[in-house]
């Protein structure tokens, strides 16, 4: 017979307080995403140092005043925006704008907050997947690729050429001389286009299963006048050809067939070729992730997108937090005998694997 254990009242009250904060922060996160997508943060930052009324902000942003006033209520009570009740004016402090506006570049966390709304759209399908194990199809996320392109675009612009590529010793010089490279799971192709523009002597290819993404990639390349890059619709697990460099940025853990993809990459590399894989910096062991500042969010993204989409295709369902130990094991099983894990300063999200056969 089970013996009832009297709960620790102080611990119970402390956890209840934490749950209240969780609920508040979750709602504040949704409203932060709205602030980014609607441009409200950018408009407020542009009005600094002068404060503004709700009506003034709505007019400047071209939005409805009633909705803007309610949004401001969440921002003020959430500690994001400052409020002067005597003048009924609102101010976005520059210290806060540094994490909330498009001018902040990769430091803009409000851009990531808009993902919360996208994930909420499939909540009922995710709950059903808990019952069936069938996953949620990629088609349920019509905004995914555009949001991902927005989030990664500035990172590629600022760090891909000068920060990420140099993680591979000698790679910048080889790219300047001229090599063949392919970016798998290229999405809308911005990474390949950035590299093609920076290294005109090299030949770049982009591969993705999304026809919409490939169309956007080709349009960007044409708009930039790039003649050394091409894009194809295709499955990375069926990669063919021969390359000096293969890249995959935050994509392997999403795939239905990552094991086969890694083997195809190894087979496609020339003898002196290199595979540069950027993926989530985390451990494969749960206990080692407890102090990770983003792991609750990473596990949530896994359930709401990464793992679920893979499982919907009958895939392996690695999940967002597949971790470094699993990544190294799978790379070794694919035929990569030398693997180094490298980091870019200031990037707490990703680790970059430099893998050679």
Secondary structure, DSSP 8 states (H G I E B T S, - for coil): --------HHHHHHHHHHHHHHHHHHHHHHHHHHHHHTTHHHHHHHHTTS-B-HHHHHHHHT--HHHHHHHHHHHHHTTSSEEETTTTEEE--HHHHTTTSGGGGGG-THHHHHHHHHHHTTHHHHHHHHHH-----GGG-TTHHHHHHHHHHHHIIIIIIIIIGGGSTTHHHHHHH--EEEEET-TT-HHHHHHHHH-TTSEEEEEES-HHHHHHHHHHHHHTT--SEEEEE--GGG--S-EEEEEEES-GGG-TTHHHHHHHHHHHEEEEEEEEEEEE---SSGGGSTT-TTHHHHHHHIIIIIHHHHHHTT-----TT-HHHHHHHHHHHHT--EEEEE--TT-SSEEEEEEE-
